[in-house]
Amino acid sequence: MTDHRVTAPVPPADGTKPNGPASYFPSIEKTYGRPVQEWLDLVADRLDDHGHMAVVGWLKDEHGLGHGHANALVAYARNALGA
């Protein structure tokens, strides 16, 4: 695993829905049955050696994610890593 980690966001305490890529995270967990943190760990590791669209393609091809879900995970991780 990479020496940097992207931490999954905590849902807002006031009950509002998150904005941006994180707004996809509840659906990602429900659809694919894995916690978002697991996906973010995979994505952060992959971003060490691959570009945005290469990681999106890998999530789609190897893990069966839809384009929007894959793109949301990669965009969130890239933003958190400052990439």
Secondary structure, 3 states (H helix, E strand, C coil): CCCCCCCCCCCCCCCCCCCHHHHHHHHHHHHHCCCHHHHHHHHHHHHCCCCHHHHHHHHHHHHCCCHHHHHHHHHHHHHHHCC
